[in-house]
């Protein structure tokens, strides 16, 4: 069940990256909000492994000029569906985001409750309906209260709750783009949130440098440190094997036999409602191994000894060998074989080769 417990990490893109992003948005013919939203969708798609991302975004919902000066809360949150294809170009991605966003602007007065009623998504107490990730960019000028004899400044208010799994809120503050990422503490921790913001900054840097024909898949999102973390730290999975040293050189079947001796009654295999213990599985495996060895080797020593006593040579042929290693007609000629001893299951193989 969703508890709405949350926390917040600060986000700051820096003046240099912010200027580069604004220039990139102008170059591609989109707004800054559209550019940042596209990068946010690509990041979510890569982190989740999903090609279909739905992100909620709040809209001012003041489409008429006479509404701009009215005091009141008109904001309406609408879901934006983004499908960032990895094979598409940056231009294609931004064009899709631009079209989706403009369509939402045209229907920004549509209540979210009506969307939920029309879509009829599966309801759950563990998450919000339709979308679970929010993105907002506030580009309105930040005003300061001016009172005679008083100096006012904004204070950061700590938060310990969130309505969504992730909620990104940004503000254009001078030359910088800064804000915060709220996250559900039932799902994520602070280190994860900060690491994701580092990935997003790297992705934004790649997007700011990309041209229209750059494939979305080529947009780098990992720094050298992040790549080392994933390839080296996260991929380091050695562990000591139970009841044995990791350097004694024993094979897997020897370790299994030891486990069968230590706890023969413990369950080793479950299939179709049947459970097989370690002891029973080891017994069955040994039975099968002895049967296979006996099938091919039961009378081989006797036959070889008989041939040697008669001054003859013997070339063994086994039906389970690869075709290129089978006892062929050429091999029979080269070995001057005047007779071939076969078992019944193998006789057809010999006759099919004209021997």
C-alpha positions in Angstrom: 0.0 0.0 0.0 1.2 3.5 -0.9 2.3 5.3 2.3 3.2 8.6 0.6 6.4 8.7 2.6 9.1 10.7 0.7 12.2 12.7 0.7 14.0 15.2 -1.6 17.3 15.7 -3.3 18.4 19.0 -4.8 19.0 19.4 -8.5 21.1 22.0 -10.2 22.2 21.9 -13.8 24.6 24.8 -13.6 24.9 27.9 -15.7 27.0 26.4 -18.5 24.7 23.4 -19.1 21.6 25.5 -18.7 22.8 27.9 -21.5 23.7 25.0 -23.7 20.2 23.5 -23.2 18.4 26.7 -24.0 20.5 27.1 -27.2 19.8 23.5 -28.2 16.0 24.0 -27.7 16.1 27.0 -30.0 18.1 25.1 -32.5 15.6 22.2 -32.6 12.5 24.4 -32.6 11.1 23.3 -29.2 10.7 24.9 -25.8 13.0 24.3 -22.9 10.2 22.3 -21.2 9.9 20.0 -24.2 13.6 19.4 -24.3 13.9 18.6 -20.6 10.8 16.4 -20.7 12.3 14.4 -23.6 15.5 13.8 -21.7 13.5 12.8 -18.6 11.5 10.3 -20.7 14.6 8.8 -22.2 16.2 8.4 -18.8 13.0 6.7 -17.4 12.8 4.4 -20.4 16.4 3.3 -20.0 16.2 2.8 -16.2 12.9 0.8 -16.5 13.6 -1.0 -19.8 10.2 0.2 -21.1 9.7 1.9 -24.4 6.4 3.4 -23.4 6.6 6.1 -20.7 3.7 8.2 -19.2 4.7 11.3 -17.4 2.4 13.8 -15.6 2.9 17.5 -16.1 1.1 20.4 -14.5 -0.3 23.0 -16.8 -1.3 26.6 -15.9 -4.8 26.2 -17.3 -5.2 29.9 -18.0 -5.7 29.8 -21.8 -7.6 33.1 -21.9 -6.0 36.5 -21.2 -8.7 37.6 -18.7 -7.8 34.6 -16.5 -4.2 35.6 -16.1 -4.8 38.2 -13.3 -7.3 36.2 -11.3 -6.3 34.8 -7.9 -6.9 31.1 -7.6 -5.6 27.7 -8.3 -6.2 26.8 -11.9 -3.4 24.3 -12.4 -4.4 21.0 -14.0 -2.1 17.9 -14.3 -2.3 16.0 -17.6 -0.5 12.7 -18.5 1.9 12.9 -21.5 2.7 9.7 -23.2 6.2 9.5 -24.7 7.6 6.5 -26.6 11.3 7.2 -27.1 12.5 4.8 -29.8 16.2 4.0 -29.4 16.6 3.7 -33.2 15.0 7.1 -33.9 16.9 10.4 -34.2 16.9 13.3 -31.8 14.8 15.3 -34.2 12.2 12.5 -34.3 12.1 12.3 -30.5 11.7 16.0 -30.0 9.0 16.2 -32.8 7.0 13.5 -30.9 7.4 15.3 -27.6 6.5 18.6 -29.2 3.3 17.2 -30.8 2.2 15.4 -27.6 2.8 18.5 -25.5 0.9 20.8 -27.9 -2.0 18.4 -27.9 -2.1 18.5 -24.1 -2.0 22.3 -24.2 -5.1 22.3 -26.4 -6.9 20.2 -23.8 -5.4 21.6 -20.6 -8.9 22.3 -19.1 -9.8 18.6 -19.2 -10.1 17.4 -15.6 -7.8 14.6 -14.7 -10.6 12.7 -13.1 -12.4 12.5 -16.4 -9.2 11.0 -18.0 -9.1 8.3 -15.3 -12.8 7.6 -15.9 -12.3 7.3 -19.7 -9.1 5.2 -19.6 -10.2 2.9 -16.8 -6.7 1.9 -15.7 -6.2 -1.0 -13.3 -6.6 0.6 -9.9 -4.2 -0.2 -7.0 -3.5 1.1 -3.6 0.2 0.9 -4.2 0.5 3.7 -6.8 -1.3 6.6 -8.5 -3.5 5.9 -11.5 -2.3 6.5 -15.1 1.1 7.9 -14.2 3.5 7.6 -11.3 6.2 10.1 -12.4 5.8 13.9 -12.5 7.8 16.6 -14.3 7.3 20.3 -14.1 9.3 23.4 -15.2 8.3 26.8 -13.7 9.5 29.5 -16.0 7.6 32.4 -14.4 9.8 35.1 -12.9 10.6 34.6 -9.2 9.3 37.7 -7.4 10.5 38.9 -4.0 8.3 40.4 -1.4 9.1 44.0 -0.7 7.9 45.4 2.5 8.9 48.7 4.2 11.6 48.0 6.8 11.6 44.3 6.2 13.8 42.0 4.1 12.3 38.8 2.8 14.0 35.7 1.4 12.8 32.3 0.4 13.4 29.4 2.7 13.7 25.7 1.6 11.0 23.7 3.3 11.9 20.1 4.0 9.5 17.5 2.7 8.8 14.0 4.0 5.9 13.1 1.7 5.2 12.7 -2.0 2.2 11.8 -4.1 4.2 10.0 -6.8 7.0 7.6 -7.1 9.2 10.4 -8.6 8.4 14.1 -9.0 10.9 16.4 -10.7 10.3 20.2 -10.1 12.6 22.7 -11.8 12.7 26.5 -11.9 14.7 28.9 -14.1 16.7 30.8 -11.5 18.8 33.4 -13.3 21.2 31.5 -15.6 20.8 28.3 -13.7 18.1 25.6 -14.0 17.6 24.2 -10.5 15.0 22.5 -8.4 14.5 19.2 -6.7 13.6 15.5 -7.1 11.0 14.1 -4.7 11.1 10.3 -4.4 9.1 7.7 -2.6 11.2 6.4 0.2 9.4 3.0 0.1 10.9 2.5 -3.3 14.2 4.5 -3.5 16.9 5.8 -1.3 18.8 9.1 -1.4 21.9 7.5 -3.1 19.8 6.1 -5.9 18.0 9.5 -6.5 21.4 11.4 -6.6 22.9 8.8 -8.9 19.9 9.1 -11.3 20.3 12.9 -11.3 23.9 12.4 -12.3 22.8 10.2 -15.2 20.2 12.8 -16.2 22.8 15.5 -16.2 25.1 13.4 -18.4 22.2 12.7 -20.7 21.3 16.4 -20.9 25.0 17.2 -21.8 24.9 14.7 -24.6 21.5 16.0 -25.9 22.8 19.6 -25.8 25.7 18.6 -28.1 23.7 16.4 -30.4 22.5 17.4 -33.8 19.2 16.5 -35.3 20.4 13.3 -36.9 22.0 11.8 -33.8 20.4 8.5 -32.8 18.8 8.6 -29.4 20.6 5.3 -28.6 24.0 7.2 -29.0 23.2 9.7 -26.3 25.7 9.0 -23.5 24.2 8.9 -20.0 27.1 7.5 -18.0 30.2 9.2 -16.9 33.5 7.2 -16.6 32.8 6.8 -12.9 29.3 5.6 -13.4 30.5 3.1 -16.1 33.1 1.8 -13.7 30.5 1.4 -11.0 28.2 -0.7 -13.2 30.9 -2.8 -14.9 33.2 -3.3 -12.0 31.5 -2.7 -8.7 28.0 -3.9 -9.5 29.4 -6.8 -11.7 31.7 -8.1 -8.9 29.7 -11.1 -7.7 32.2 -13.6 -6.3 31.2 -15.5 -3.2 32.8 -18.3 -1.2 31.3 -21.7 -2.0 29.7 -23.4 1.0 31.7 -26.0 2.9 34.7 -25.6 0.6 37.5 -23.3 -0.3 37.1 -21.4 -3.6 40.6 -22.5 -4.6 40.5 -26.3 -4.1 39.7 -26.9 -7.7 36.7 -29.3 -7.2 34.2 -29.5 -10.0 30.5 -28.9 -9.7 29.5 -32.5 -9.5 31.9 -33.1 -6.7 30.4 -30.2 -4.8 26.9 -31.6 -5.4 28.1 -35.0 -4.1 29.4 -33.4 -0.9 26.1 -31.6 -0.4 24.3 -34.9 -0.9 26.4 -36.4 1.9 25.9 -33.5 4.2 22.1 -33.2 3.9 20.7 -36.1 1.8 17.1 -35.5 2.8 17.0 -31.8 1.8 15.0 -30.8 -1.3 17.3 -30.4 -4.3 14.7 -30.3 -7.2 11.1 -29.4 -7.6 9.2 -30.1 -10.8 5.6 -30.6 -11.6 4.7 -31.1 -8.0 7.4 -33.7 -7.4 10.3 -33.1 -5.0 13.6 -34.9 -5.2 16.1 -34.9 -2.4 19.8 -34.4 -2.8 20.4 -38.1 -1.9 17.8 -39.4 -4.3 19.0 -37.1 -7.1 22.6 -38.2 -6.5 21.6 -41.8 -6.6 19.7 -41.4 -9.8 22.5 -39.5 -11.4 25.0 -42.3 -10.5 22.7 -45.0 -11.8 22.4 -43.2 -15.2 26.2 -42.5 -15.4 27.0 -46.2 -14.7 24.4 -47.3 -17.3 25.9 -45.0 -20.0 29.4 -46.1 -19.2 28.4 -49.8 -19.3 26.6 -49.4 -22.6 29.8 -48.4 -24.5 32.5 -50.0 -22.4 31.1 -53.3 -21.0 32.9 -55.7 -23.3 35.5 -53.3 -24.8 38.5 -54.5 -22.8 37.7 -58.2 -23.6 37.4 -57.5 -27.3 40.6 -55.5 -27.4 42.5 -58.2 -25.5 41.2 -60.9 -27.8 42.3 -59.0 -30.9 45.8 -58.4 -29.4 46.3 -62.1 -28.7 45.4 -62.9 -32.3 47.9 -60.3 -33.6 45.2 -58.0 -34.8 44.5 -54.3 -34.3 41.2 -52.8 -33.2 39.7 -49.4 -34.1 36.7 -48.5 -31.9 33.7 -46.7 -33.3 31.0 -45.1 -31.1 27.6 -44.0 -32.5 27.5 -40.8 -30.4 30.7 -39.3 -31.9 30.4 -36.5 -34.4 30.0 -37.5 -38.1 33.5 -36.4 -39.0 35.0 -38.8 -36.4 32.9 -41.8 -37.3 34.4 -45.1 -38.6 33.9 -44.4 -42.3 34.7 -46.4 -45.4 38.0 -44.6 -45.9 39.1 -45.4 -42.4 38.3 -49.1 -43.0 40.4 -49.1 -46.1 43.3 -47.4 -44.5 43.3 -49.7 -41.5 43.1 -52.9 -43.7 40.1 -54.0 -41.7 38.7 -57.4 -42.7 36.0 -57.5 -40.1 33.9 -55.2 -38.0 32.3 -56.1 -34.7 29.2 -54.1 -34.0 26.3 -54.0 -31.5 22.8 -54.2 -32.9 22.0 -50.5 -32.3 25.0 -49.6 -34.4 24.7 -52.0 -37.3 22.4 -49.7 -39.3 25.1 -47.0 -39.1 27.7 -49.4 -40.6 25.4 -50.7 -43.4 24.4 -47.2 -44.4 28.1 -46.5 -45.2 28.6 -49.6 -47.4 30.8 -51.4 -44.9 
